[in-house]
Amino acid sequence: MDREYQNTYDRNFDGGYRRQTGKRAVTDYGSSMVQWMRNRQPHYKGASKIEMERPSPSYIADMLPPIAKPHNPAEAIPARHLHSSLNKARHAVNVVKWTPEGRRLLTGSYSGEFTLWNGTAFNFETIMQAHDVAIRTAIYSHNEDWLISACNDGVIKYWQPNFNNVKAIQAHDDHPIRGMAFSPNDTKFVTASDDATLKIFDFAGGVEESTLTGHNWDAKSVDWHPHKGLLVSGSKDHQVKLWDPRIGRCLTTLHGHKNTLTKTLFEPLQGQLLATCGRDSVARIFDLRMMRDICLIRGHEKEVATLTWHPFHTCLLSTGGNDGSIYHYLLNEPNAPPNTSTSIPPYDSADPTNAPAQTIYPAHRLQHAHDAPVWSLDWHPLGHILASGSNDRVTRFWTRARPGETDCFNDRWHLGEAASESQSNWHRRAGNFSTRDEEEQEMEDEANGLVDQTMPSKQPILPGLPGLTQPTPANDGTSVGGAQRPLPPSGDFSFPPPPILPPGGIPSFDPEKFAELLASGQLPPPPPLGIPGQGPPPPPPNFDFSKFPPGMIPPGFPPPGAPPMPHSSFVNGLPGLGPGDSGGGGGAGAVRRRGPLPSQQESLREEQKRGKYRPVR
């Protein structure tokens, strides 16, 4: 179920006029899933106990997830535009991939960055530099514990669900990796590269096990059967090959395309169908039981760049073209245009082996979904949202139309900007303002959600004192961190040995008895006080020098009646730390105090003067 929330701001503040943000679409599938889980019952003779939806807005609250309607794939067609997400620094989006739990969408860009988008509000969450060059493909393992990504340099990286990079391997030498796929048990994965080879790797060790050769040109796509030991690959040599990964041998070659293959993909549920597309403007559906094509997918005017299967409906296929269009096909409905004869499927013919393939036309067209080629498509795990990434540097989200909603079929994504503007369904000026508001909103989300992901630099730790960092001298003579005054060298950092006391000890300190002990020679003279260059230690608190006999005051201490000594740098056995001392200053005993920090409003005004943060947050 789709909801819309609107954020408003107060304009009574010192920064001048503040723009009012538009509505942000939020897709909440919780109520739909809960209703289906509460009301579902075992089907009796194919009948369902749940009331059928009717074309009325009152049935929006009763929408069910696509998994609740296995026999109605047409209701899962994503005809409605939800949101367009774009980064502050725009780059072509080569990969879109939903996280296994469906909470976020992961995109890989031409700049080598991973971007995470929220799966319900579609706002920016975080960004990170994953590769040094363009990311070409990324896949999750079947157990949902690992993500692997590949780039133009032939490097594969292992990622945990929290996007902690644990390993990087050089799979193909300086050749882009165009496709990857996990085995059904996640112990191996296969790669396809521009060096015309396929390589099978052991996932745990990251070691190459075998190399499959047979293509005469760049290998553009690869996929592993969902529950069999079978590989499929498509190449620039116009060939589709099926491989046995155990022995590394090509089983058969399927001929049908007349140009470069761009995508080969097994049907994920039953695994009986194989979908392929290429630059010859057509896609084909092969039946692995017959080893031939049974459907010819037409409708695109230019090259077909990518395709994807619906996660629950085996007859719903979505394709993306080089002209920015997205088409949706129902394999059990030909949808032939007017004045065009309808062909029959090979299964219904008298000779299924030699019968021509059935021609399928789009059930729904998004002719102006993007302004550039669509490089990647991916369905939400629940099957209610389709994400698309394009060369126009925008990630868009599409969903099914709500009951009784017809305006979405006449918007600019279906008719184009010119036709939609002529029908008063879209205004160019309002659209430009809306696009600018979306860009500013994404910039605000990125500014609010982006954090510095670099770890803080490690400061040298003072030996023997955990948690206290060693000071680093600055240019102005001061120091930063830890003890704020320079420490003596490690060789001079030693405490004087304690004096030898008589057997009975000294129960109480009496200056007269102390003088007698010194005169009798029973007590050796004390060693030099303090540390060289640091001065003597301070006297004990409340110490009375007047009780000392004349001439018995230790050297370095002031005589009675003299002004107090300057603060010593030796307190509690730690050189350079004294009560109230906040760092080395200009001279001995100088105290360095920290000035007041500027307020947030003053800092914001200073940043605005420098040209940053134009829209006040």
N, C-alpha and C positions, 0 to 999 in steps of 0.2 A: 504494500500500500504506500502511496506517495503522499507526503505532506510537505507543506511549505511554511517556512518560518521567516519572519521579517525582523531585522535588527534596526532599531532607531537610535539616534544619538541626540544629545542635547547640544543646541547651537549656542547657548549662552556661556561662552568661555572666551579666553583672551586670544586665542589663535585665529579669530575671524570665522568665516563661513566654513562649516563642516558638511561634507556631502552626506546624503542619506543613502545607505546601501539598499540595493534591491532585494528581491526575494531569493532565497537560497533553497533549492529543492533538496529535500531529505527523503530518502527512500527507507521506510520502516517496514521490514518484512516480518517483524515479530508477531503482529496480530494475525497475519495470514497463516503463518506456520502454526500458531497456537490453535486457531480455529480448525484447521485441517486435522491436527493431532487429536483434538477433543472430539470432533464429530465424525471422523472416518470410521467406517465399518467394513467388514468383509463384503465384497461384491457378491450379490446373489443373482445369478443368471445375467451378469454383466451390468446390473443396475446399481446406481450409487444412491445413498441416502442423503447426500448433500444437495441442496437446491441449486439449480443451474443459474448462472449469472445472466442477467438481462441488461439490455443497453439503456441503463438508467443510472444517473449519478448516485442514487440511493444504494446501489449494489457495490459501491467502491469499498465499503467497510467489509463486504463479504467476499472479497477477492481471495482466491486460493493460489498457492504456489504451483508452478508448472508440473511438479512431480505428482500433484493430485489429479492431473488430467493427462494420463498417458495416451489417450486416444484423440486428443484435440491439440495437435502441434501448432495449429494456426493461431491459437490464443497466446502462444509464447513468442510470437514474432515481435521483435523490438522495433516498433514504428515511431516511438516518441523520444524526442531528444530531452535528456535530463540535465546535463551540465557539460561545460567545456573547461578543462583544466590545463593551465599552461604555467611553465616556470618563469621566474624572473629573467634568467638568462636562457633564451630559447635555443633549443637544438632539436633536430629531427628525432622523433620517437621511433626507435626500431623494434622495441619489444614491449608488449604489455602482458602482464601475468598476474592473475589473482592469487593471493595467498591461499593456502589450503583451507583455512577456516572462513575465508570470504570477508574478512574485516577490512582489508586494505588491498589496494592495487599497486603492484610494483611495475615501474616503467624503466626501461633502459634506453639511454639516449646516445646520440652520435658522439657526444663529448665524453662518454665513458662513465656517466653518473647514474646512480640508482635514485629514483624518487618514489616516495611512498605517499599515496593519496588515500584519504579516508573512504571507506566503502559505502557509507550511508550519506554523509554530507558532502563528499567529494572534494573536501578542502585539503590543502597541503599539510603534510605531517612532518616529513624530514627528507633530507637529501644527503647523499654521500658519494664520494669519488670511489667507484668500484674498480674501474680499469683505466689505463692510461690512454687508450684509444677507444674507438667506437665499439659498443656492445652489439653483438649480432644475434645472440640467442641466449635464453635462460629457461631452465625447467626445474620443477620440483620433483622430488622422489615420490614414489607411491606411498611410502610410510609417512610422508609429510615432515620428515626430520631434516632434510637437506635440500639445498638449492645449489645448482651449479650454473655458471655463466661463462660465456666465451666471447672473445673479442676479435678484432681484425689482426692482431699479432699472433693468433694461434694459441693464446694462453687460456687455460681453464682454471677457474677458481671455485673452491668449495666454500659454501656459506652455511652457517647455522641459522635457525629461525630468527635469532636476534641479530642477524647480519654480522656475525663475527667471522672474519675470514680466517680459516684454519689451514688452508693449503692452496698452492698454486703450482700447476704443472704446465710445461711446454708441450702441447699435444702435437701441433703442426708447426713446422718451421716457417715463420714469416708468411703464413697463408691464412686468410680469414676462415673462421669456422662458421659455416652457414646453418648447421642444424645439429641437434643432439637429442638423444632419447635414452631413457632408462629401460633396463630389462624388467620383466614383471616382478622379480624378486629383489630388485634394487642392488644386486651384487655387481652388475656390470652396466656400462653405458657405451653408446656408440656415437661417433662424431662424423660429420661430413664436411669436407673442406674444398677449397678452390684448387688444391693440388690433385684433384680427381680421385682421391682415395677415401675410403671409410676405415676408421680405426675403432677397435673394441678395447676398452680399458677395464681393468679391475678397479672397482670403486674404492675399496678399502685401502689398497696400496697405491692407487694412482699410477699403475704400471700398464703399459701397452701390452696386450696379449696377442692381437693379430691385426693384420692390415688387409683390407679387401680391395682388390684392384680389378678393374673391368670397364669402368667408364672411360670414355675417350676425351672427356672435357671436365670442366668444373662440376663437382657434386654440390648441388644447391639445397638438397633437403634429404632428411632421413627420418625414419620412424620405426619403433619396435612394436610388434604385435602386442595387444594388451594381455594375452595369456598364452602365447605360443612362442616357440623359438623361430621367429621369422622377422626379417628386416626388409624394408622397402626404401629405395632411394631414387631420387630424380636428379637428372644432370642437364648440363648445357648441351649435351649431344642428342637431346630430344627423346631419351630412353628412360623407361621406368624399369628398374631391376629388383627382383626379389632374391634374398640371400638367406643361406643357412648359416647362422652365426657360429655353429659348433665346428664346422669344417672350413668356413670361410669361402664357400663356393657359391657362384651365382646359379640359382635354380631356374629362372626363366626371365625373359625380357619382354615387356609389354610395349608394343608400338601403337601409337595412336595420336600422339601430339606432334605438331609440325614446327615447334619452336622450343625454346628453353623452358624446362620445368622449374616452377617456383615453389611448389609445395606438394608434398605427398603425406597423407594422413590416414591411418586406420580408423574405422569407426570404433569408439572407445567402449561400447557396451558389449555387443555380440562379437565384433571383430570379423564379420563376414564380408564387409564392404571396404573398399579402398577408394579414397577421393584424391584426385590429382588435378592440378591446374598449371597453366603455363602462359607464356607470352603469345600464344596463338589465339587469345581471347575466348577460350573455351575451357571448361572443366569437365572431367570425366569421372564416372563412378564405375569401378570394376567389382565384379563378384568373384571372390577368391575360390568359390566352389566350381565356377565355370571357367575361370581364368580368361575372362573377356569383359569388355565394357558393356554395361547394360543401360547406362544413362548418359546422354550428352547434354551438358549444362550450357545453355546459351543465354544471351541477353547482354553481355558486356560488349561495349563498343571498342574498348582497348584491352591491354594486357590484364590478366587476372594475377594480382600480386600475392594474395594469401587466401586461405579459407579455414573454416573451423566447423566442427560438429557440435550440435547441442548436447549437453551432458545427459539428458533424459530422453529426448525424442530422436530416435535413430533416423527419421526421415526428414529432419530439419537441418539444412546446410546453409551457412552464411559465407559469402565471398566478398573480398575487397579488391577494387580495381585500381589501375594506375591513374584513372581520371578522378579519383576521390570518391567514387560511388561504392555503396554497400548494398548487395542484393541478397535476398533470402529466398530459398527454394524449398518446396515440399516435394520430395521424391515420389510420393504417391499421387500427386496432382500435376498434370502436364502444364496447366495454365497457358494454353496456347493462345496467342493474340488473335484478334478477329481476322477472318479470311485466311487462316492457316489451319491446315489439316492436322488432326491429332493422331499421333502415332501410338502404337500399343507396346507394352513392355515385352521383352523377349520371352518371359515366363508364360505369357498367354498365347504365344504363337505356336504354330504346328511344328516348327523346327527351331527350338531355342538356341541351338549352337550357331546357326547361320543367320538368324534374324537380325535386322539392323537394330542399333541401340535406340531407345526411346528418347526423344528430345523433350527436355524440361525447360520451361521458361520461369522467370521470377514470379513468386507469389507476392512479393512486395519489393519496391525499389526505393532506396534512399539515394537519389541521383546526385545530390549535392551535399553528401555527408562531410566531405573534406575538400580542401582546395588543392590537394596534392595527393600523390599515391598513398594508399593505405598499406602500411607495411605489416601490421599485426592486428589480429582479432583474438579475443578470449572471452569466454562466457564465465559469469559468476558461478560458483559451485552449486547454487540453488537454481540456476537457469533463468533468472528473471531480469538480469542486466547483462548487456554486451558492451565491452570496452573495446575501443579502437584507437590505434596509434598511427600517426601519419607523418609524412614528410613536411607537412605544414606546421610542425612543431607543437601540435595541439593533441591532447588526449580527450576523447569524448566518451560520454556514457549514454547508452540507449536502453530503453525499457519498453514494455508492452503498453498499449493504450489502455486507459481506464474505461470502465463501462460508461457508455454514453458520450464519450469524448470523440469529437470529429475534427476539431480545429487543428490537431497535430498533423493531419494528413494534408493540410494546405499551407504549411509553414515553408520557410525558405529552404529547409533541408530537403524538401520534396520537390518544390517548384523552382527553386533558385531565387536569387535576390531580385532580379528584374521582374519576373512573373509575380512573385509574392508582393512586391511593392505596387505593381499595377492593380492587384486585387485588394489593396489596402490591408493586406494581412501582415505586412512588415514595412517599416519605414526606415530608410537608410540612415537618416539622422538619429532616430531613436536607437537603431541597431548599433551605430557607432558609439553612442553614449553607453549602451548596454555592454558592448564589448570593452569599452574603456573601464567601466565599473567592475566588470569581471576581472580585468587585468589588475586593477588596483586592489581588489579584494584578495586576489591570489598573492599579490606582493605583500599585503598586510599579513596574510596567513603565514607566508614564508618568513617574514620578519619576526612574527610572534613565535612561530614554532621552530625556527632554525636555531640550533645551538652549535657552539664550537665543538666539533667532535674530536679535535686533536687532544691528546693527553698532555697534561701540564709537564713542563720540563722538570726532570729530577734534579733537586738541589743536593750538593754534597752534604752528607750527614756527618755531624761532629762525632768522632769516635767515642764510644762509651756513653753517649747521651742520646737515647732514642727520642726522636721527635724534635730535636734541636738542630737546625741546619747551620752549616758553616757559612759565615758572612762572605759576601762577594763585594769587593771594593768597587765603588762607583767613580765616575769622572770628577765629581766635586769633592772628593776626599771622604765622603761618607760611605756607609756600607749598607747593604740590603740583606735582610733575612738573618735570623738567629741572633747571636751576640753581636752587638752593633759596633764593638771596638775590635781592632785587630788582635788576634791571639798571638802569643809568643810561639816560637818554633817548638816542634814536638820534643826536641832534646832539652830545652830549657823549662818545659812544663813539668816541674817536680816540686813537691811539698817538702819542707824541712823535716828532718826526723824529730820525733818527740824527745824531750829531755829525759835523762835517767833520774827517776825518783827514788828516794830512800825506801827501805823495806816497808816501813809503816805508812808511807804515803804522806800527803799534806792534807790533814782534815779541813783546815781553814786557812785562807790566805792572810798572813800577817807580814807587813813589810819589814818589821824589826827582825823576826825570826828568819825571813828570807835573806836579810843582810848578814846575819850571823852564819847562815849556811854558806853563803858565798865567801865570807872571810875565812871560814874553817877549811875550805877546799873540798868539802864533801859533795858539793853540787857543781858539775862542770859548767863553764860559761855557755850560754845559749848560742846556737848557730846564727849566722846572719839572717835577719828577719826579711820576710817578703820574697818577692821574685825580682831578679835583676831588672832594673828599669821601671819597676812598678811601685816601689816605695814600701814602707812597713805596713803591716795589717793594722786595722783600727783597734783601739783599746776596747776592753769589755764595757758594756753599758754600766753607767753609774760608777765608773772607776774614779777614785779620789787620788790625785797625784800629790796632794799635800802630805800624805802619810809616808811618802818615800823620804828616806834620809837624804840630806844634801849630796849631790853628785851621783846618786844611784838611779836617776831617771834614765831609762833606756834611750839610746841614741835614736833620733828621728821623731820622738814624741815631744809635744810642746811643754815648756815649763809652766808651773802654776801661774794663772793670771794672764797667760798669753791667749790671743784670739783662737777660735777653733780651727782645726786643720781642714783644708779642702777635702771634699769627699773622695775617699779612696776608691780605687777601681777593683778592690778585692772584697767581695761580699759573699758570704756563705760558701766559700771555697771555689767560686766561679769567677775567673777574671773577666772584667769588662761589664759585669752586671751589677747595678746598684739600685737601691730603692729610688723610684721616680726617674730613673735614667731611661730615656727613650731612644738613645742612639748617639753616636759620636757627632759632635757639633764642631763649632769653629775652634774652640780652645779647650783647655783642661777645665772640667767641671761645667762646660756649656751643655745646655739641655735643648734638644731638638724637638720642637712641638709641631704637631700636625695641624694645618689650617682647616677651617670649616669647609666641608664639601658643598658644592653648588647644588641647588635644588633641582628636581626633575624638570620643572618648567623652564628654568634657565638653561639647562643642558639641551632641552628640546629646541628652544629658540636658537641656540648656537648652531645646532645641527641643521635647522631650517635655513639659517643664513648661509651655510655652506652648500646648500642645494640638495640636502637629504631630507627624506620624510616629508615630501610635499603635502600629502593628505595627512592631517594630524590624527594621530591615533589616541 
